[in-house]
Amino acid sequence: MDINNTMHLNGVKLDTLLLGIADLKDGQCVQDNRSRLFTAFAGSLDNNSPAICIAKCAVLAKDDPIATPGFAFAGVQYGTECFCGQCTLPKKVYLPAESCNMPCRGNANLTCGEVIQ
């Protein structure tokens, strides 16, 4: 895991729980990689926080022009970055909460992932 970084996973919605991943917790810290666990980049946000990122991902258009907008997952990273995705993540990428310790730009009382390690 030499080219990895971490992100918080936020925004677990009811439809994801119905898929049998109820063990995935809101705020779960996970190991990301350069190819990205969530490939839809919602932007680098000066006001980033888990709630802001979730809101962005909820309305972000997908690559498929006929798909309903919105993503099931939102991930905050590096304090300002917001990523969105549809995929569930394997437990092997889960990390302890203390691995994600960079303050969110929009709310320094919350954490928004970490830098590349």
Residue pairs with C-beta under 8 A, 6 or more apart in sequence:
1 31
3 33
3 34
3 116
4 31
4 32
4 33
4 116
4 117
5 31
5 32
5 33
5 77
5 78
5 113
5 114
5 115
5 116
5 117
6 29
6 30
6 31
6 32
6 77
6 95
6 99
6 100
6 113
6 114
6 117
7 29
7 30
7 32
7 37
7 38
7 75
7 76
7 77
7 81
7 83
7 100
7 113
7 114
8 27
8 28
8 29
8 30
8 50
8 75
8 76
8 77
8 100
8 111
8 112
8 113
9 24
9 26
9 27
9 28
9 29
9 30
9 73
9 74
9 75
9 89
10 26
10 27
10 50
10 51
10 53
10 54
10 73
10 74
10 75
10 76
11 26
11 50
11 53
11 54
11 57
11 58
11 72
11 73
11 74
12 24
12 25
12 26
12 73
13 72
15 72
16 24
16 72
16 73
16 88
19 88
21 88
23 91
24 88
24 89
26 50
27 50
27 97
28 94
29 94
29 95
29 96
29 97
29 98
29 99
29 100
29 113
30 37
30 75
30 89
30 93
30 94
30 95
31 93
31 94
31 95
32 75
32 77
32 93
32 113
36 83
37 75
37 83
37 85
37 87
37 89
37 93
38 71
38 73
38 74
38 75
38 83
38 84
38 85
38 87
39 83
39 85
40 57
40 60
40 62
40 63
40 71
40 83
40 84
40 85
41 81
41 82
41 83
41 84
42 53
42 56
42 57
42 60
42 74
42 82
42 83
42 84
43 56
43 81
43 82
44 80
44 81
44 82
45 52
45 53
45 56
45 80
45 81
45 82
45 105
45 106
46 80
46 105
46 106
47 105
47 106
48 76
48 79
48 80
48 81
48 82
48 104
48 105
48 106
48 112
49 76
49 104
49 105
49 106
49 107
49 110
49 112
50 74
50 76
50 104
50 110
50 112
52 82
52 106
53 74
53 75
53 76
53 82
53 83
53 84
54 74
56 74
56 82
56 84
57 70
57 71
57 73
57 74
57 82
57 84
58 70
58 71
58 74
59 69
59 70
60 69
60 70
60 71
60 84
61 67
61 69
62 68
62 69
62 70
62 71
71 84
71 85
71 86
72 85
72 86
73 84
73 85
73 86
73 87
74 82
74 83
74 84
75 82
75 83
75 84
75 85
75 113
76 82
76 83
76 104
76 112
76 113
77 83
77 112
77 113
77 114
78 102
78 112
78 113
78 114
78 115
79 102
79 103
79 104
79 105
79 112
79 113
80 105
80 112
81 112
81 113
99 114
100 111
100 112
100 113
100 114
101 111
101 114
102 111
102 112
102 113
102 114
102 115
103 109
103 110
103 111
103 112
104 110
104 111
104 112
105 112
